[in-house]
């Protein structure tokens, strides 16, 4: 898991509410970036965990929101079933936490893209962990 002190984009720390997210700044990173916005105190995410999360997905290129679970119910999925950037960037996070993940294309959807996500797109996720099983 990589980390950096560079400010890639601003994220609000309003626990339990949809985050306010600023526009991406500068060149997209080529390695996974993780930054804890809020550190949780609940159960810890493991590679084998099934997660319940709220998230916002932003395109690095446009700064636009591509997906958000905050408009409905939290998303529930096994960590082993999602993109590599999540598999590498989520373990160690705890329930109640908020983390920024900036994921390069090779750890996301690569040249094929997926739905609203374009080919070779760098993605920024802001993830709030609601529950871990």
C-alpha positions as CSV (number, residue, x, y, z in Angstrom):
1,X,0.0,0.0,0.0
2,X,1.5,3.3,-1.1
3,X,0.9,6.6,0.6
4,X,1.9,10.2,-0.1
5,X,1.7,13.5,1.6
6,X,1.0,15.2,-1.8
7,X,-2.5,16.8,-1.8
8,X,-4.2,15.1,-4.7
9,X,-7.7,16.4,-4.0
10,X,-9.5,17.7,-0.9
11,X,-12.0,15.5,0.9
12,X,-14.3,16.6,3.8
13,X,-14.2,14.7,7.1
14,X,-17.9,14.9,7.9
15,X,-18.5,11.4,9.3
16,X,-21.7,9.7,8.3
17,X,-22.5,12.2,5.5
18,X,-21.7,12.2,1.8
19,X,-18.2,13.7,1.4
20,X,-17.5,17.0,-0.3
21,X,-14.7,16.3,-2.8
22,X,-12.5,18.9,-4.6
23,X,-11.1,18.7,-8.1
24,X,-8.1,16.5,-8.7
25,X,-4.8,18.5,-8.7
26,X,-1.9,18.0,-11.0
27,X,-0.8,14.9,-12.9
28,X,-2.5,11.6,-12.0
29,X,-0.3,9.3,-9.9
30,X,1.0,6.1,-11.6
31,X,0.9,4.1,-8.3
32,X,-1.8,3.4,-5.8
33,X,-2.3,6.3,-3.4
34,X,-4.2,5.9,-0.1
35,X,-4.9,8.6,2.4
36,X,-7.0,8.2,5.6
37,X,-9.4,11.1,6.0
38,X,-11.0,9.7,9.1
39,X,-9.5,6.7,11.0
40,X,-12.2,4.3,12.2
41,X,-12.3,2.4,15.5
42,X,-14.4,-0.6,14.5
43,X,-13.6,-4.0,12.9
44,X,-10.6,-4.0,10.5
45,X,-10.8,-4.8,6.8
46,X,-9.0,-8.0,5.8
47,X,-8.4,-9.3,2.3
48,X,-11.1,-11.9,2.9
49,X,-13.7,-9.5,4.3
50,X,-17.1,-8.7,2.9
51,X,-17.6,-5.0,3.1
52,X,-20.5,-2.7,3.5
53,X,-19.4,0.7,2.3
54,X,-20.6,4.1,1.0
55,X,-18.4,5.4,-1.8
56,X,-18.0,8.2,-4.3
57,X,-16.1,7.5,-7.6
58,X,-14.6,10.4,-9.4
59,X,-12.8,10.5,-12.8
60,X,-9.3,12.0,-12.4
61,X,-9.5,13.3,-15.9
62,X,-12.8,15.3,-15.6
63,X,-13.2,15.6,-11.9
64,X,-16.8,14.5,-12.4
65,X,-18.6,12.0,-10.1
66,X,-19.1,8.7,-12.0
67,X,-20.9,6.8,-9.3
68,X,-22.0,7.3,-5.7
69,X,-23.7,4.9,-3.3
70,X,-24.8,7.9,-1.1
71,X,-28.0,8.3,-3.2
72,X,-29.3,4.9,-1.9
73,X,-28.2,2.0,0.2
74,X,-24.5,1.2,0.9
75,X,-22.8,-1.3,-1.4
76,X,-22.1,-4.8,-0.1
77,X,-19.4,-7.0,-1.7
78,X,-16.5,-9.3,-1.0
79,X,-13.2,-7.4,-1.2
80,X,-11.8,-10.3,-3.3
81,X,-14.4,-9.6,-6.0
82,X,-13.5,-6.0,-6.9
83,X,-10.7,-4.2,-8.7
84,X,-7.1,-4.6,-7.5
85,X,-6.8,-1.0,-6.3
86,X,-9.5,-1.8,-3.7
87,X,-7.9,-5.1,-2.8
88,X,-4.6,-3.4,-2.2
89,X,-5.9,-0.2,-0.7
90,X,-8.6,-1.2,1.7
91,X,-7.0,-3.8,4.1
92,X,-6.2,-2.2,7.5
93,X,-9.0,0.3,7.3
94,X,-11.6,0.1,10.1
95,X,-15.4,0.6,10.4
96,X,-16.1,4.2,10.8
97,X,-13.2,5.3,8.7
98,X,-13.0,7.3,5.4
99,X,-10.2,6.7,3.0
100,X,-9.2,8.3,-0.3
101,X,-8.0,5.8,-2.9
102,X,-6.4,7.1,-6.1
103,X,-6.2,4.1,-8.4
104,X,-4.1,4.0,-11.7
105,X,-5.6,2.2,-14.7
106,X,-3.5,-0.9,-14.2
107,X,-5.1,-1.5,-10.8
108,X,-8.6,-0.5,-12.0
109,X,-10.3,-1.2,-15.4
110,X,-7.3,-0.8,-17.7
111,X,-7.7,-0.3,-21.5
112,X,-11.3,-1.7,-21.6
113,X,-12.9,0.6,-19.1
114,X,-16.3,-0.3,-17.6
115,X,-19.7,1.5,-18.0
116,X,-19.1,5.2,-17.3
117,X,-15.4,4.6,-16.7
118,X,-13.3,5.3,-19.8
119,X,-10.3,3.3,-21.1
120,X,-7.1,3.8,-19.1
121,X,-8.8,6.1,-16.6
122,X,-7.3,7.0,-13.2
123,X,-10.0,6.8,-10.6
124,X,-10.4,8.5,-7.2
125,X,-12.7,6.8,-4.7
126,X,-13.7,8.1,-1.3
127,X,-14.8,5.2,0.8
128,X,-16.6,5.1,4.1
129,X,-16.6,1.6,5.8
130,X,-20.0,0.9,7.4
131,X,-19.5,-2.7,8.3
132,X,-17.0,-5.6,7.9
133,X,-17.9,-9.3,7.9
